[in-house]
Amino acid sequence: MEFVLLEPTRPPGFVSGGYRYQDEIMRRLKGRGHEQLAVTADQVDEAVAATLRTGATPVVDGLFIERTQRPLPVNVIALLHMVPSLARWCDAPVDAIVTGESTRAAVAAASRSVALVRPGLDATFAPPTTSNESTSLRVLCVGTLSPAKGQHLVAAAARQAHASGAAIELVCIGDRSAADHVAEVHRAAGTVPLELRGCLPPAAIAQEMRRADLFVSASRSESFGMAAAEAAASGLPMVAFATGAIPSFAATADRMVPDDTSDEAMIDLLAEVFAAPRPARTSARRTLDNWDTVADRFAAAVDDASRDRRAP
């Protein structure tokens, strides 16, 4: 069954875990007659109607719920990367495809069916073949620079550890269009060497993970945690809030922090880790399938839901 994946228009160059997921699966599925279409929030109803008129199945990105604060249209399959913030997120029970276990549990009651199709993993994410010769601890964060992602906490902890004599470099990869938060991260870092790399393709992120000594995720709310999965595949030690699927990627030596930990306690914990001896690399933890397998699984989930909806 052919489908059209409807997603909100995105700012030029903007990258997120959800958009990355959609790009990866659609790169593999477009050759099978499926389509990926970006529309504005006020165009989604007409785009759904137009898709239905062609006989294709509309698959609608749940981000439209956040953009419009309205329920999704009926007769669609919802693609949910996170738990919708709107309590009544669909006018009638719909079939859903979700990317995380916590999202599946949260939306099951309002859905006709829920298929879990987790993200994939690029083969480029692998441990380095040589050790880092730098005398500084190279700390890596990956994610849109925003208060919710917590890079300011990591920068403040690096500054605290640096003041006690620790040698640290902080690298942040991700969209940096939120100028106020970018400035806040700079202020929090003080004189700590800070690199803000912007959005990078997977191969470049993998290279940065091979160069880094420690991965930190200071986001208290992750629907999945793709960057943490990639760090785990790279054998990169991590400190992270225990949210989304991140704990499932952790090695014994990693530090999982309860998501209700205060900012001050998180900064102190990170500063302690930054000032300690450099953590040892772990073996690769590849807990995800490759993107080809994920794309096949996604197409099958759409087929199953479409077939059930058309059954007499």
C-alpha positions, -999 to 999 in steps of 0.1 A, spaced: 0 0 0 15 33 -11 16 61 15 24 98 18 44 109 49 32 144 57 56 165 79 57 201 90 79 224 69 113 228 86 137 258 88 166 255 62 193 233 76 174 223 107 180 188 120 162 169 147 159 132 157 124 130 142 133 146 109 164 125 107 143 93 112 119 104 85 147 113 60 165 80 66 134 58 61 121 78 31 154 78 14 150 40 12 113 39 5 107 66 -21 118 42 -49 88 20 -39 62 47 -48 59 63 -13 62 101 -9 75 125 17 57 159 17 63 190 38 33 212 44 25 241 67 2 235 96 -28 252 79 -23 229 48 -24 195 66 -61 189 64 -62 195 27 -30 174 22 -47 145 40 -78 148 19 -57 150 -13 -38 119 -3 -69 99 4 -83 109 -30 -54 92 -47 -60 60 -28 -27 64 -8 -25 63 30 -17 95 48 10 91 75 10 123 96 39 135 118 27 141 153 47 173 154 16 189 137 -2 184 171 24 206 188 23 232 159 -15 235 158 -26 225 192 -54 206 174 -61 169 171 -49 150 141 -74 145 113 -93 112 111 -84 85 86 -46 89 91 -18 69 106 0 90 132 38 89 134 46 98 170 82 105 181 70 118 215 40 117 237 16 144 224 13 174 247 -24 177 238 -46 153 259 -71 149 231 -46 145 203 -69 126 179 -106 131 171 -112 93 169 -88 64 176 -62 62 149 -35 37 141 -1 49 153 35 42 146 58 52 175 96 53 178 99 47 216 85 24 242 74 52 266 54 68 237 37 35 229 26 30 265 13 66 267 -8 66 235 -21 30 235 -55 39 251 -63 65 224 -51 44 194 -67 16 173 -33 0 171 3 9 179 34 -4 161 68 3 176 94 10 149 126 22 166 152 43 149 181 27 130 219 30 134 245 40 107 274 16 104 297 46 106 292 48 144 320 26 157 348 29 183 381 46 172 411 26 162 435 49 180 434 66 214 429 103 220 464 118 227 450 152 239 457 161 276 422 177 278 390 158 285 369 163 253 332 164 262 306 160 235 269 170 235 247 164 204 213 180 200 196 213 192 210 241 214 181 249 236 173 251 273 155 218 271 187 200 259 206 214 289 239 224 272 242 254 296 243 229 325 272 210 309 290 243 302 286 254 338 299 221 351 329 223 327 336 258 340 334 246 376 358 217 369 381 240 349 384 264 379 397 235 400 424 228 375 408 202 352 417 205 315 384 203 294 372 210 259 334 212 253 320 204 218 283 209 211 268 197 178 233 208 168 211 236 155 222 269 170 195 292 158 183 300 193 207 329 198 198 336 234 206 301 245 238 300 225 249 332 243 239 315 276 261 285 268 290 308 260 285 327 293 282 295 313 314 281 298 335 311 307 371 304 296 366 267 289 374 260 252 340 257 235 332 245 200 297 250 186 297 229 154 261 234 142 243 206 124 265 179 109 258 148 88 261 114 105 296 106 93 309 139 108 291 132 141 306 97 141 340 112 136 335 136 165 324 107 187 356 89 179 376 120 190 356 126 222 363 112 257 328 115 272 292 120 259 267 140 279 230 142 275 215 168 298 180 166 284 154 155 309 129 146 283 139 124 253 113 103 234 141 80 224 177 94 225 193 87 191 225 105 199 230 84 230 225 52 209 251 65 185 275 73 213 270 38 227 278 22 193 310 43 193 320 29 227 318 64 242 313 66 280 283 87 289 265 107 316 229 112 309 195 118 324 176 84 325 149 93 300 135 78 268 154 47 257 188 60 269 192 36 299 189 7 276 221 18 258 241 23 290 272 3 300 279 -5 336 304 24 340 280 50 325 262 74 348 224 75 345 209 104 364 173 105 376 154 131 355 141 149 386 177 158 397 180 195 402 201 217 379 225 224 407 230 187 416 235 178 379 262 205 375 280 193 407 279 157 395 292 166 360 319 187 375 330 158 396 331 135 366 350 161 345 376 165 372 381 127 377 406 106 356 396 102 320 370 74 317 380 43 297 363 36 264 338 7 264 331 -19 238 305 -9 212 269 -14 222 249 -19 190 213 -23 202 196 -10 170 190 -24 136 204 -7 105 182 18 86 174 -6 58 157 -30 82 139 -1 99 126 12 66 112 -23 58 96 -25 92 81 9 88 66 1 54 52 -32 69 36 -13 98 19 11 74 7 -19 53 -7 -37 83 -26 -6 96 -39 2 61 -51 -34 56 -69 -34 90 -86 -1 82 -100 -14 49 -111 -48 63 -149 -52 62 
